[in-house]
Amino acid sequence: MDAQLLLQARQLSVAEQLELMDALWADISSRHAAPGPNEAQMAELERRLTEHELNPEDAVPWIEVKAAALSQIGR
C-alpha cells in the first residue's frame, strides 16, 4: 500500500474516513471482488452451521432479533 495515501487518509476526520471506507467497499463490491472468508472464518461458519443443524429450535427469528434491538435503542 502507498504509505503517503494512508497518511492522507489518517488526516481525515473519523466521519470522512468512514465515508471513504464505505465508498471503497461499495466499489469493491460493485466489481464482485470482495474476498471470501479465510480459513478461520470458514471453520467458525461450519461450527455454527453444525450447531444450528443439531439444535434448530435454538434459532431466534430475525423479526424478534430486530424488534429487541430496536427496543433497546428506543425505537
NORQUIBEL-V467038 format. One record per helix or strand of 3 or more residues. SS is the DSSP state (H for helix, E for strand). FROM is the first residue (numbers start at 1). TO is the last residue. If there is no record, write none. Layout:
# NORQUIBEL-V467038
SS FROM TO
SS FROM TO
This chain:
# NORQUIBEL-V467038
H 3 10
H 14 30
H 39 54
H 56 58
H 62 72
